[in-house]
């Protein structure tokens, strides 16, 4: 049984997945206090069952959101001694599109995270963060896919094909420069 954790923006997505099926899925749309909600939600979803693997979305996205999901996933993987795999938020979008080479993006309140992927969902170049104005200019030059319906079965199945990572080596992916860094 796989525990999937995604907190890269303001929502919490927790899924239990086994043998190609979603056993349980809970999505909490929230702006604040996700740190108080995440572990009780995981505990409720698991109901005394122990997962045998974890998949965590490790960014890019909200600094706090990404850190929250990654820290909890690493802690669980380490203490339960189970494998952990990562998938990025932009990979999730790429996996759910049928375009061979694609530019995918999602927004926060100030701009857009962007990734370019090949037909095998491998990142071409680096992830970027563009302000809303920069994104408008970018879209005038390139076709960008922003409206992607997430297929969690497909996302988790893809992530399970990726390499297992040592929990101590699972790191958040931050693309956006923090205000204090500017």
Backbone torsions as a table, in degrees:
resi	resn	phi	psi	omega
1	UNK	NA	131.9	-176.8
2	UNK	-105.7	134.4	173.2
3	UNK	-101.7	120.4	179.1
4	UNK	-105.4	130.4	-178.3
5	UNK	-127.8	126.6	176.4
6	UNK	-137.1	117.5	177.5
7	UNK	-134.4	29.3	-170.7
8	UNK	-69.2	-17.8	173.6
9	UNK	-122.7	-131.4	-177.2
10	UNK	-96.9	-7.4	180.0
11	UNK	-95.5	158.9	171.3
12	UNK	-114.2	127.9	174.8
13	UNK	-122.3	119.9	177.7
14	UNK	-124.8	128.7	-178.4
15	UNK	-134.5	139.6	167.8
16	UNK	-105.0	128.5	-172.2
17	UNK	-132.3	136.8	177.5
18	UNK	-153.1	134.4	175.3
19	UNK	50.4	45.0	176.4
20	UNK	78.8	6.4	-177.4
21	UNK	-124.1	145.8	173.3
22	UNK	-87.3	115.8	-179.5
23	UNK	-82.0	-42.8	178.8
24	UNK	-146.4	144.6	177.0
25	UNK	-142.8	131.7	176.6
26	UNK	-134.9	127.5	177.1
27	UNK	-121.7	125.2	176.4
28	UNK	-114.1	119.0	176.5
29	UNK	-89.3	114.9	-174.1
30	UNK	-147.9	152.1	176.5
31	UNK	-103.3	-28.9	-173.2
32	UNK	-140.4	162.7	174.0
33	UNK	64.9	24.5	176.4
34	UNK	-61.2	-29.3	-179.9
35	UNK	-64.7	-28.0	177.6
36	UNK	-82.2	-22.1	-174.0
37	UNK	-95.2	-28.6	-169.2
38	UNK	-61.7	-57.6	-175.5
39	UNK	-65.3	-41.7	175.3
40	UNK	-60.7	-34.8	178.3
41	UNK	-67.8	-43.0	177.4
42	UNK	-60.5	-45.7	179.7
43	UNK	-60.4	-42.0	179.7
44	UNK	-65.4	-42.5	-179.9
45	UNK	-65.2	-41.6	-177.5
46	UNK	-72.4	-32.9	-179.1
47	UNK	44.1	59.8	176.3
48	UNK	68.7	5.7	173.4
49	UNK	-89.0	153.2	176.3
50	UNK	-112.4	128.2	176.1
51	UNK	-69.3	156.4	175.7
52	UNK	-103.7	0.6	179.5
53	UNK	-163.9	155.2	177.6
54	UNK	-129.2	139.9	169.8
55	UNK	-121.1	128.2	179.9
56	UNK	-127.2	139.4	172.7
57	UNK	-81.7	118.1	-173.2
58	UNK	-106.0	25.7	175.3
59	UNK	105.4	-175.6	-5.1
60	UNK	-70.9	166.4	179.8
61	UNK	162.4	-152.7	179.3
62	UNK	-60.0	131.9	-179.8
63	UNK	-53.9	-51.1	-178.0
64	UNK	-68.9	-43.1	-179.6
65	UNK	-61.0	-47.6	-179.8
66	UNK	-62.4	-46.0	-178.9
67	UNK	-61.4	-39.6	179.9
68	UNK	-61.3	-51.2	-178.9
69	UNK	-64.9	-44.4	-178.3
70	UNK	-65.0	-44.9	-178.9
71	UNK	-62.0	-45.1	179.1
72	UNK	-66.3	-41.6	179.5
73	UNK	-64.7	-43.4	178.3
74	UNK	-61.6	-44.1	-179.0
75	UNK	-62.3	-45.8	178.7
76	UNK	-63.7	-45.8	-179.3
77	UNK	-61.1	-42.7	-179.1
78	UNK	-67.9	-48.8	-176.1
79	UNK	-70.7	-34.1	179.0
80	UNK	-87.2	-7.7	-179.3
81	UNK	56.7	49.6	179.8
82	UNK	-122.5	157.1	-179.4
83	UNK	-65.9	148.4	175.1
84	UNK	-130.1	140.5	176.4
85	UNK	-129.5	154.9	178.3
86	UNK	-118.1	153.5	171.1
87	UNK	-143.7	141.5	-179.5
88	UNK	-85.8	158.9	179.0
89	UNK	-60.7	-35.9	-179.9
90	UNK	-76.6	-32.1	172.6
91	UNK	-61.3	-40.1	178.3
92	UNK	-55.6	-43.4	178.1
93	UNK	-66.3	-45.2	-177.8
94	UNK	-60.9	-42.1	-179.2
95	UNK	-62.6	-27.7	-176.2
96	UNK	-94.0	10.7	175.8
97	UNK	-112.8	156.1	179.9
98	UNK	-107.2	14.2	-179.9
99	UNK	-87.2	131.3	-176.2
100	UNK	-57.5	-59.9	175.3
101	UNK	-113.3	128.1	-168.8
102	UNK	-141.6	151.3	170.4
103	UNK	-111.7	120.1	179.8
104	UNK	-115.8	152.2	-179.1
105	UNK	-152.7	153.8	169.5
106	UNK	-141.6	158.6	-172.0
107	UNK	-112.9	155.9	162.4
108	UNK	-117.8	-167.1	-174.2
109	UNK	-70.2	-18.3	-175.5
110	UNK	-110.7	-11.4	-176.4
111	UNK	176.4	-156.2	-173.4
112	UNK	-133.7	138.3	169.9
113	UNK	-90.9	135.0	-175.0
114	UNK	-132.0	141.4	173.0
115	UNK	-141.4	143.4	176.8
116	UNK	-110.1	128.8	-174.9
117	UNK	-127.5	149.3	174.7
118	UNK	-86.5	-174.5	-175.9
119	UNK	-67.3	-17.0	177.8
120	UNK	-100.2	15.2	177.8
121	UNK	67.6	23.9	176.7
122	UNK	-90.7	136.8	-178.7
123	UNK	-67.1	133.7	173.6
124	UNK	-104.9	117.2	-178.2
125	UNK	81.1	-140.2	-177.3
126	UNK	-124.8	161.0	171.3
127	UNK	-70.9	149.7	179.1
128	UNK	-132.6	159.1	171.9
129	UNK	-126.5	124.8	-179.7
130	UNK	-119.0	140.9	173.9
131	UNK	-63.8	167.3	179.6
132	UNK	-57.8	-41.8	178.7
133	UNK	-66.4	-43.5	178.4
134	UNK	-63.0	-37.4	179.5
135	UNK	-65.5	-40.4	177.6
136	UNK	-59.7	-44.5	177.2
137	UNK	-63.8	-41.7	179.9
138	UNK	-60.4	-43.5	-179.1
139	UNK	-67.9	-20.9	176.3
140	UNK	-70.9	-23.5	-178.6
141	UNK	-100.3	-31.7	-172.3
142	UNK	-130.8	152.0	174.4
143	UNK	-85.9	119.8	-176.8
144	UNK	-117.6	132.0	179.1
145	UNK	-93.7	118.3	-178.9
146	UNK	-118.6	-20.2	-176.7
147	UNK	-104.7	89.6	-176.3
148	UNK	-118.0	126.2	174.6
149	UNK	-82.4	120.2	-176.7
150	UNK	-76.9	128.6	176.1
151	UNK	-108.4	95.7	-173.3
152	UNK	-64.8	-30.4	175.4
153	UNK	-60.5	-46.5	-179.4
154	UNK	-65.9	-41.9	-179.9
155	UNK	-62.1	-48.8	-177.4
156	UNK	-67.7	-41.8	177.7
157	UNK	-59.1	-42.7	177.7
158	UNK	-63.2	-46.1	-178.1
159	UNK	-61.9	-34.5	-179.2
160	UNK	-69.5	-15.0	175.4
161	UNK	-84.5	-11.4	-179.3
162	UNK	-80.7	165.4	-179.7
163	UNK	-68.3	145.3	172.0
164	UNK	-71.2	143.0	-178.3
165	UNK	-116.8	142.1	172.1
166	UNK	-61.7	128.8	-178.0
167	UNK	-51.9	-34.2	180.0
168	UNK	-68.6	-18.2	-178.4
169	UNK	-102.0	2.5	175.8
170	UNK	-77.6	120.8	-177.9
171	UNK	-128.2	147.9	174.5
172	UNK	-68.3	150.4	173.7
173	UNK	-105.3	114.8	177.9
174	UNK	-110.0	128.9	-179.8
175	UNK	-113.1	-40.6	-175.9
176	UNK	-76.1	135.3	177.7
177	UNK	-74.4	132.7	178.5
178	UNK	-71.5	151.8	180.0
179	UNK	-56.0	-37.5	-179.5
180	UNK	-69.9	-19.8	178.8
181	UNK	-85.2	-14.3	-175.7
182	UNK	-77.8	NA	NA
